Amino acid sequence: MEKFQELRNISKKKIVLADHILTQTFPLLKDPKLLLSALENIFLSYTNGVGSLLHYERLFKRIPNFQDSFEGKFRMLRDVAEKYGIKQEDINTIKEIKNIIVQHKKSPIEFSREDRFVICMDDYKMKTIEFKQLKNMMRDAKVFVEKISNITSKHEGIFK
């Protein structure tokens, strides 16, 4: 199995996991910490989808080598996004999710309020993760993963 196929499969699994957390687990348990877990899985789905697309492009020598880090993939994604009709909103969402996760890792305080998860920063700024917001991100991520899957499946018969 080629690298792009592995990453595509991981991307699909992560989006299914995030969907399960948001549609089954969170409504049952009502624990806002689950929202962070869903957000991380949405992010992993996006990044593995991007990796799948870039490795697919690299396999056909359509793009140069790229650094296998978030920043390297993100820069390369901007170059190929227009070619495949990837919306700027998706690129902004990926960057926004990355920033939330980084803020969470750096935050000294975090707490739950009703159906929200609040991250507090050193400079007294707060970032709130809400269920409704994640449902919208999930919807967009599903479309993105499906688009990547369609793109990378076109010439799949070559690699069997």
Secondary structure, 3 states (H helix, E strand, C coil): CCHHHHHHHHHHHHHHHHHHHHHHHHHHHCCCHHHHHHHHHHHHHHHHHHHHHHHHHHHCCCCCCCCCCHHHHHHHHHHHHHHHCCCHHHHHHHHHHHHHHHHHHHCCEEEEECCEEEEECCCCCEEEEEHHHHHHHHHHHHHHHHHHHHHHHCCHHHHC
